[in-house]
């Protein structure tokens, strides 16, 4: 019985050696294809991956848009800051705001308000011809 068991284990060794030899031969025969496939997969990942070329371009575009928005907001902030400073120090600016936006007048002045003229056929305003 021991001899039968030994013969069976030798048969397994032979299969394992043949399997390893076949695997090495397969790798030698197909090394270029395997390497090419791996390089192709790496290239696809570098272009379309989460941190790939396309994602990088999208992020650069977003950064540029945000920089433009920051520039516009800084310009608006500067304008508003100048306006606040003007209202704090310039009495003429205060008077202009009081006259234009609040409808105030100096003593003895009369304010005439003329309604906007409506165009005939304008659906937003009533027609004055009727």
Steps between C-alpha positions, in 0.01 A plus 500: 500500500784734573629448149163599350489814710853592398419451133200727536703777658767470230229545241392823670858626503528434133178695429623790712836515318331484161257768609785731603690436178188567298433820693854625436474411133164678478649810662798494264276461194252765607718742698463778242123465485471495880730801530310682225166429669636622835634818338169556321310461829739746666456747214120477519518554877731803458262659250156409636573422868391703800830691494562462127559752226132574437428554870804727523383712204151525652651612832723757327194640321310525830798673662514757219124567528529545876795738455290708260215506753744607772624782274145622439415484869819688592411770248148523644640514854735784401211690342279451807785600731552819298126567514494453880801727539332760278180487705700544821697801379327669202186703579416529129482121472266487798281770345491317164383178670240692700364667186511205256409206717301650784325780308604771747534868406647816645265747667311697236558243221213320329530147368310407186464131428420417141362150441667280243334529161350172391527387141185391318469125488735445797339211694676592825344845529145620436447667166450875550303535173198309628 
